Amino acid sequence: MEATEIPDSIKCEFEEKGGIDGIVELLPDDQRIGYINSIARAISDPVRLRVLFALCIQPMCVCLMVAMTEYAYSKMSYHLSTLRDSGLICSKHEGNYLIYYPTDLGRKVVELIGKGL
């Protein structure tokens, strides 16, 4: 597919990249887009985003996150599962408690979002 009329200000660079076909080749593949989309969905909810930011400040057990958000345990469990499934948080048992931590990816996401604000 070839563009016939485009502004001169982008025409040269567009052609250097191989036109539409060249740009399409530079796009992430469907698997990568799906992965990025899962991360975007995970942080699209204000509660999950707040929890992710909080975990980057301090690892916590569910009871602390429930107190912080005033959400029911069942709702918090859902949000934590979404964050965990997207690879943004992980957890480990400490005695009777399950402590949640941000993953390296979770920290990077918070850092990128935080810098943009």
NUTOR-339969 format. One record per residue (C-alpha): residue number from 1; residue in three letters; chain; z, y, x. Coordinates in steps of 0.25 Angstrom, whole numbers, plus 2048, in hexadecimal, padded with zeros to 3 digits. Each point is the difference from the previous one (the first is absolute). Example, Ala and Ser with C-alpha at 12.3 -4.5 7.8 and 13.67 -1.06 7.14 Angstrom:
NUTOR-339969
+-----+------+-------+-----+-----+-----+
!  nr ! rest ! kette !  pz !  py !  px !
+-----+------+-------+-----+-----+-----+
!   1 !  Ala !     A ! 81F ! 7EE ! 831 !
!   2 !  Ser !     A ! 7FE ! 80E ! 806 !
+-----+------+-------+-----+-----+-----+
***
This chain:
NUTOR-339969
+-----+------+-------+-----+-----+-----+
!  nr ! rest ! kette !  pz !  py !  px !
+-----+------+-------+-----+-----+-----+
!   1 !  Met !     A ! 800 ! 800 ! 800 !
!   2 !  Glu !     A ! 7FC ! 80D ! 806 !
!   3 !  Ala !     A ! 805 ! 80E ! 7FB !
!   4 !  Thr !     A ! 7F5 ! 80A ! 7FE !
!   5 !  Glu !     A ! 807 ! 80D ! 7FF !
!   6 !  Ile !     A ! 80E ! 802 ! 807 !
!   7 !  Pro !     A ! 806 ! 80D ! 806 !
!   8 !  Asp !     A ! 7FB ! 803 ! 80E !
!   9 !  Ser !     A ! 80F ! 801 ! 804 !
!  10 !  Ile !     A ! 802 ! 7F1 ! 7FF !
!  11 !  Lys !     A ! 7F1 ! 7FB ! 801 !
!  12 !  Cys !     A ! 800 ! 7FE ! 80F !
!  13 !  Glu !     A ! 80E ! 7F9 ! 800 !
!  14 !  Phe !     A ! 7FC ! 7F8 ! 7F4 !
!  15 !  Glu !     A ! 7F3 ! 7FB ! 807 !
!  16 !  Glu !     A ! 807 ! 7FD ! 80D !
!  17 !  Lys !     A ! 809 ! 7F6 ! 7F8 !
!  18 !  Gly !     A ! 7F4 ! 7F9 ! 7FB !
!  19 !  Gly !     A ! 800 ! 806 ! 7F2 !
!  20 !  Ile !     A ! 806 ! 7F9 ! 7F4 !
!  21 !  Asp !     A ! 7FE ! 7F2 ! 806 !
!  22 !  Gly !     A ! 807 ! 805 ! 80D !
!  23 !  Ile !     A ! 80C ! 806 ! 7F8 !
!  24 !  Val !     A ! 801 ! 7F3 ! 7F8 !
!  25 !  Glu !     A ! 801 ! 7F8 ! 80D !
!  26 !  Leu !     A ! 80B ! 808 ! 805 !
!  27 !  Leu !     A ! 809 ! 7FE ! 7F3 !
!  28 !  Pro !     A ! 80B ! 7F6 ! 801 !
!  29 !  Asp !     A ! 7FD ! 7F3 ! 7FA !
!  30 !  Asp !     A ! 804 ! 7FB ! 7F2 !
!  31 !  Gln !     A ! 80C ! 7F9 ! 806 !
!  32 !  Arg !     A ! 805 ! 80C ! 807 !
!  33 !  Ile !     A ! 7FE ! 809 ! 7F4 !
!  34 !  Gly !     A ! 808 ! 7F6 ! 7F8 !
!  35 !  Tyr !     A ! 80C ! 800 ! 80A !
!  36 !  Ile !     A ! 800 ! 810 ! 801 !
!  37 !  Asn !     A ! 7FF ! 800 ! 7F1 !
!  38 !  Ser !     A ! 80D ! 7F7 ! 7FF !
!  39 !  Ile !     A ! 807 ! 80A ! 809 !
!  40 !  Ala !     A ! 7FC ! 80C ! 7F8 !
!  41 !  Arg !     A ! 804 ! 7F9 ! 7F3 !
!  42 !  Ala !     A ! 80E ! 7FC ! 806 !
!  43 !  Ile !     A ! 803 ! 80F ! 803 !
!  44 !  Ser !     A ! 7FA ! 806 ! 7F4 !
!  45 !  Asp !     A ! 80D ! 7FE ! 7F8 !
!  46 !  Pro !     A ! 80A ! 80B ! 803 !
!  47 !  Val !     A ! 80C ! 7F6 ! 800 !
!  48 !  Arg !     A ! 7F9 ! 7F7 ! 80A !
!  49 !  Leu !     A ! 7FC ! 80C ! 809 !
!  50 !  Arg !     A ! 80E ! 805 ! 800 !
!  51 !  Val !     A ! 806 ! 7F2 ! 803 !
!  52 !  Leu !     A ! 7F6 ! 7FF ! 80C !
!  53 !  Phe !     A ! 804 ! 80E ! 805 !
!  54 !  Ala !     A ! 80F ! 7FC ! 7FE !
!  55 !  Leu !     A ! 7FE ! 7F3 ! 808 !
!  56 !  Cys !     A ! 7FA ! 807 ! 80B !
!  57 !  Ile !     A ! 80D ! 808 ! 801 !
!  58 !  Gln !     A ! 809 ! 7F5 ! 7FE !
!  59 !  Pro !     A ! 7FF ! 7F1 ! 7FD !
!  60 !  Met !     A ! 806 ! 7FC ! 7F3 !
!  61 !  Cys !     A ! 804 ! 7F5 ! 7F6 !
!  62 !  Val !     A ! 7FC ! 801 ! 7F2 !
!  63 !  Cys !     A ! 80D ! 805 ! 7FB !
!  64 !  Leu !     A ! 7FE ! 80D ! 808 !
!  65 !  Met !     A ! 7F2 ! 802 ! 7FB !
!  66 !  Val !     A ! 804 ! 7FE ! 7F2 !
!  67 !  Ala !     A ! 80B ! 80A ! 802 !
!  68 !  Met !     A ! 7F7 ! 80A ! 806 !
!  69 !  Thr !     A ! 7F5 ! 7FE ! 7F6 !
!  70 !  Glu !     A ! 808 ! 7FD ! 7F4 !
!  71 !  Tyr !     A ! 7F6 ! 7F5 ! 7FC !
!  72 !  Ala !     A ! 804 ! 7F2 ! 7FB !
!  73 !  Tyr !     A ! 801 ! 7F5 ! 80A !
!  74 !  Ser !     A ! 7F4 ! 7F9 ! 7F9 !
!  75 !  Lys !     A ! 7F7 ! 80D ! 801 !
!  76 !  Met !     A ! 805 ! 802 ! 80E !
!  77 !  Ser !     A ! 7FC ! 7F1 ! 803 !
!  78 !  Tyr !     A ! 7F2 ! 802 ! 7FB !
!  79 !  His !     A ! 7FE ! 80D ! 809 !
!  80 !  Leu !     A ! 806 ! 7F9 ! 80C !
!  81 !  Ser !     A ! 7F6 ! 7F4 ! 7FE !
!  82 !  Thr !     A ! 7F4 ! 809 ! 7FF !
!  83 !  Leu !     A ! 804 ! 807 ! 80D !
!  84 !  Arg !     A ! 803 ! 7F3 ! 806 !
!  85 !  Asp !     A ! 7F3 ! 7FA ! 7FB !
!  86 !  Ser !     A ! 7F8 ! 80C ! 806 !
!  87 !  Gly !     A ! 806 ! 7FE ! 80E !
!  88 !  Leu !     A ! 808 ! 80D ! 800 !
!  89 !  Ile !     A ! 80E ! 7FA ! 800 !
!  90 !  Cys !     A ! 807 ! 7F3 ! 804 !
!  91 !  Ser !     A ! 80E ! 7FA ! 7FE !
!  92 !  Lys !     A ! 80A ! 7F7 ! 806 !
!  93 !  His !     A ! 80D ! 7FA ! 7FC !
!  94 !  Glu !     A ! 80D ! 805 ! 805 !
!  95 !  Gly !     A ! 80B ! 7F7 ! 7FA !
!  96 !  Asn !     A ! 7FF ! 802 ! 7F1 !
!  97 !  Tyr !     A ! 7F7 ! 80C ! 801 !
!  98 !  Leu !     A ! 7F1 ! 801 ! 801 !
!  99 !  Ile !     A ! 7FD ! 80D ! 809 !
! 100 !  Tyr !     A ! 7F3 ! 807 ! 7FF !
! 101 !  Tyr !     A ! 7F9 ! 806 ! 80B !
! 102 !  Pro !     A ! 7F3 ! 807 ! 802 !
! 103 !  Thr !     A ! 7F5 ! 7F9 ! 808 !
! 104 !  Asp !     A ! 7F8 ! 807 ! 80B !
! 105 !  Leu !     A ! 7F5 ! 802 ! 7F6 !
! 106 !  Gly !     A ! 80B ! 806 ! 7F6 !
! 107 !  Arg !     A ! 805 ! 80A ! 80B !
! 108 !  Lys !     A ! 7F1 ! 804 ! 803 !
! 109 !  Val !     A ! 7FD ! 803 ! 7F1 !
! 110 !  Val !     A ! 80D ! 808 ! 7FF !
! 111 !  Glu !     A ! 7FC ! 808 ! 80D !
! 112 !  Leu !     A ! 7F2 ! 802 ! 7FC !
! 113 !  Ile !     A ! 804 ! 805 ! 7F2 !
! 114 !  Gly !     A ! 80C ! 808 ! 805 !
! 115 !  Lys !     A ! 7F7 ! 807 ! 80A !
! 116 !  Gly !     A ! 7F6 ! 804 ! 7F5 !
! 117 !  Leu !     A ! 80B ! 808 ! 7F8 !
+-----+------+-------+-----+-----+-----+
***
